[in-house]
Amino acid sequence: MSSAPTSEEIARDATWLAQALDPVAGVARLIAMDRDAYRAASFLDDRMLQHPVDAQIVPWPEVEAAMAGDRRSDARWIFHIGHVGSTLVSRLLGEIDGVLAVREARVLRDLALSPPDVRARYLAAVPKLISRTFAPDGSCGCYAITRRRRSTSTPCTRAADICRPRYGRSSTSWRCGSSAIHRGGSPTQRARRRDANPRRGAASKRLRHLDLAAASAERAAGTERRAGGRQHDR
């Protein structure tokens, strides 16, 4: 376990990941990472804490001082929901020379969920923190991959709004697919879709009836085969 990083160490490169932020308390959790650690980590939210990490709680003024001045803030952002191949895409991006993939760091969600008057204090520094790389000449590009629960998720819509004024909408890739919970969505989500689209709900019910009928026919055929086999044995 190392000591808390200095402002120079925070600013130098992506070694100290800004993993989480407490906007109300004014502290950030920084975790020591190297290139291999970024490549190996499927996610950089609290799931990464299931394994031993070198984490330090640092007062935000120190982090803010490290990011002061004209520092790069040109990370590209990919917002997505679950089960759309985002992990595969982010891993492929991370294998490209000159690209650092930052997968689902919690800090952006923490910022998006904070009240607007509190959030304003952190808007300048967070994109700079995410844009750090390991290239000494700054030639490396960074992709920040952020998950949202559904296509209209408020936290990540706010996160996109945080990024858009500086980078423009063209630099934000929107990817949509099935539910973040499991394919087809949760029972509540499916019920809402059926209520919003009765025709679609009726079609879904017909499909379920067909599935049940097919399953019943298959079970009946299996019973007949077993019965025929017992008669043959006799």
Buried (B, 14 or more C-beta within 10 A) or exposed (E): EEEEBEBEBBBBBBBBBBBBBEBEEBBBBBBBBEBEBBBEBEBBBEEBBEEEBBBBEBEBEBBBBBBEEEBBBBBBBBBBBBBBEBBEBBBEBBEEEEBBBBBBBBBBBBBBBBEEEEBEBBEBBBBBBBBBBBBEEEEBBBBBBBBBBBBEBEBBBBBBEBBBEEBEEEEBEEBEBEBBBEEEBEEEBBEEBBEEEEEEBEEBEEEEEEEEEEEEEEEEEEEEEEEEEEEEEE
